[in-house]
Amino acid sequence: MFTPQGPTLRELTVQALSSVEHGYDLLAPKFEATPFRTPDRILTAVARALEELGPFDTGLDLCCGTGAGLPVLRSVCAGRVTGVDFSTNMLAEARRRHPTATLVRADALALPFTAAFDLAVSFGAFGHFLPDEQRTLFAGVHAALRPGGTLAFPLPAPPPVGSRAYWALWAFDTAMRVRNAVWRPPFVMYYRTFRLPDVRAHLEETGFQVTHQPLPAFGTRPDGSPNCRLVVARKG
Ligand SMILES: C[S@@+](CC[C@H](N)C(=O)[O-])C[C@H]1O[C@@H](n2cnc3c(N)ncnc32)[C@H](O)[C@@H]1O
């Protein structure tokens, strides 16, 4: 599906009927050929913005998958670069592609790190966490960062209400809710549950100081607001 190298519709269906962890284990060998892998354009824009915010020493890629974000960390971190993910097979792909990175298998909701990193990034994974789980997720990242450490991630603006993209995401999330109401194990993947005001509130409740800045490469909407922001949460 999507490209000849990517998963077939059947493979994608089997994946979507699994748990998130097992689904990614199945998808791992073909993941890089899917649109779910964060595009290089986003990675480059984030790396550029982080260059202005550094320097950083150690870096963590949260829910690293096959390691798309690891070169971003390499480009702005002088020290050790680590990826964490709970899918064994995604980590195996990451290990193959990024042999010098440290790769750790763990649930992002129970991170096994304390004051270990100066920078944490995450790409394309927050839709896997229900709104109620955001505080736990952010608290774990907060604990994993050293004092003064930074969590940074790109956050696209939601599509305008009524646009084609709006209805496409609405249809996807609705299909996921129906699927999760009738099928076990659940596959949590929602596109419309990670919104700036809630995310900001949850980060601040966790103890982060939050700012955000436009990622200029993605331009602006007709009202002048950015199409994509970098959210920057600092541990005091
Ligand atoms: C869409 S992929 C994104 C991978 C990579 N960050 C990228 O941008 O290409 C989402 C990743 O999040 C991981 N993931 C989802 N929920 C997780 C959790 N609770 N703990 C650890 N990893 C998780 C999945 O295993 C998967 O590798």
The ligand as an SDF file (V2000), in Angstrom:
LIG
                    3D

 27 29  0  0  0  0  0  0  0  0999 V2000
    4.1310    6.2630   13.9290 C   0  0  0  0  0  0  0  0  0  0  0  0
    5.5110    5.4810   14.7210 S   0  0  0  0  0  0  0  0  0  0  0  0
    6.6840    6.8490   14.7230 C   0  0  0  0  0  0  0  0  0  0  0  0
    8.1050    6.3390   14.7140 C   0  0  0  0  0  0  0  0  0  0  0  0
    9.1660    7.4340   14.5580 C   0  0  0  0  0  0  0  0  0  0  0  0
    9.1690    8.3160   15.7120 N   0  0  0  0  0  0  0  0  0  0  0  0
    8.9560    8.2400   13.2970 C   0  0  0  0  0  0  0  0  0  0  0  0
    8.6550    9.4180   13.4000 O   0  0  0  0  0  0  0  0  0  0  0  0
    9.0850    7.7010   12.2040 O   0  0  0  0  0  0  0  0  0  0  0  0
    5.0200    5.4010   16.4250 C   0  0  0  0  0  0  0  0  0  0  0  0
    6.0020    4.6410   17.3030 C   0  0  0  0  0  0  0  0  0  0  0  0
    5.5900    4.7990   18.6650 O   0  0  0  0  0  0  0  0  0  0  0  0
    5.8130    3.5860   19.3480 C   0  0  0  0  0  0  0  0  0  0  0  0
    4.9450    3.5710   20.5390 N   0  0  0  0  0  0  0  0  0  0  0  0
    3.6050    3.7340   20.5810 C   0  0  0  0  0  0  0  0  0  0  0  0
    3.1730    3.6710   21.8540 N   0  0  0  0  0  0  0  0  0  0  0  0
    4.2800    3.4650   22.6300 C   0  0  0  0  0  0  0  0  0  0  0  0
    4.4870    3.3220   24.0200 C   0  0  0  0  0  0  0  0  0  0  0  0
    3.4640    3.3560   24.9010 N   0  0  0  0  0  0  0  0  0  0  0  0
    5.7420    3.1350   24.4570 N   0  0  0  0  0  0  0  0  0  0  0  0
    6.7930    3.0750   23.5880 C   0  0  0  0  0  0  0  0  0  0  0  0
    6.6560    3.2030   22.2560 N   0  0  0  0  0  0  0  0  0  0  0  0
    5.4130    3.4080   21.7780 C   0  0  0  0  0  0  0  0  0  0  0  0
    5.4690    2.5160   18.3290 C   0  0  0  0  0  0  0  0  0  0  0  0
    6.0350    1.2630   18.6600 O   0  0  0  0  0  0  0  0  0  0  0  0
    6.0490    3.1450   17.0570 C   0  0  0  0  0  0  0  0  0  0  0  0
    7.3800    2.7240   16.8510 O   0  0  0  0  0  0  0  0  0  0  0  0
  1  2  1  0
  2  3  1  0
  2 10  1  0
  3  4  1  0
  4  5  1  0
  5  6  1  0
  5  7  1  0
  7  8  2  0
  7  9  1  0
 10 11  1  0
 11 12  1  0
 11 26  1  0
 12 13  1  0
 13 14  1  0
 13 24  1  0
 14 15  1  0
 14 23  1  0
 15 16  2  0
 16 17  1  0
 17 18  1  0
 17 23  2  0
 18 19  1  0
 18 20  2  0
 20 21  1  0
 21 22  2  0
 22 23  1  0
 24 25  1  0
 24 26  1  0
 26 27  1  0
M  CHG  2   2   1   9  -1
M  END
$$$$
